[in-house]
Amino acid sequence: MVAMENPTNLKKQLVVEFDGEQGVDEGGVSKEFFQLVVEEIFNPDFAMFTLNQETETYWFNPTSFESDAQFTLIGIILGLAIYNNVILDVHFPMVLYRKLLGRRGSFRDLYGWNPGLARGLQYLLDYQSSDIEDVFMQSFRITYQDVFGTLLTHDLKDNGEEILVNQENKQV
């Protein structure tokens, strides 16, 4: 059971009670409640988030079956934890916090989420030789794996698979 009370008339503090347990919530029970909720939110079985093993940060799973309302609910829960001074062990890349502040993400932010991908793309951008098509053999199609192991593709341009990255189009 979750109840709200207003001890100071300024801030409504969340009070949590677990069924069948007695005790006063002086912060520990609320923290346990939020930890249990967060554990379920990031449970790989729900596939709402993907974990980058290299950075140990989470990002939204682009192939999630959940609705936007479910992600909004997660935001509300995390906001409620912050409002109640509950520190949770949740790891997002810094670009998420920048986005929450209304700022745009940048290529540099990719290093915080996927450094290996960022380094590879930077190497491609820095490469100046005319044999770029033969060396990288990279088209404007990306391939990625969903949480079930299925390979998915997405063209970054119309007929992206047909267009090889070269010195003229690599900045586009």
Secondary structure, 3 states (H helix, E strand, C coil): CEEEECCCCCCCEEEECCCCCCCCCCCHHHHHHHHHHHHHHCCCCCCCEEEECCCCEEEECCCCCCCHHHHHHHHHHHHHHHHCCCCCCCCCCHHHHHHHCCCCCCHHHHHHHCHHHHHHHHHHHHCCCCCHHHHHCCECEEEEECCCCCEEEEECCCCHHHCECCCCCCCC
